Each structure stands twice: as C-alpha cells, then as structure tokens.
Amino acid sequence: MTLPRLTRRRAARLFRSDDTGAATAEYAIATMAAVAFAGLLVVIMRSDEVRGILTDLVRRALTVA
C-alpha cells in the first residue's frame, strides 16, 4: 500500500486548526464544575455543625438589640 504524496495543500488541510465546538465544550466543563461545587455545598450544608452555625448566625442577625 502506498501513501499519497503530501503536498502543501494536503498538509494545510490536514494540520489546520479547527475550533468547531470548542465553546460548547468549555460551557460543558464549566457546567460540570458548577454542578460538582453545588454537590459539595449540599454535602457541607447537611452536616449538623454547619446547620447549627448558620442558624445561630441568622438568629443573631435578626435579633433586635
């Protein structure tokens, strides 16, 4: 089997930079990172210690001195 000759035009076509779909991939990665961060926050917020701290903080903020 012989390979076709690599001409300048064929090389340009083979090695050109194609950014099709790059923005969509970036949005997908950012969305996955946001979902992972939200999941982490849910896990943290479910702990009794954090819930107690936040409840105390809200109570102090709403208390009229």
Beta strands, then each sheet from edge to edge (+ up, - down):
end
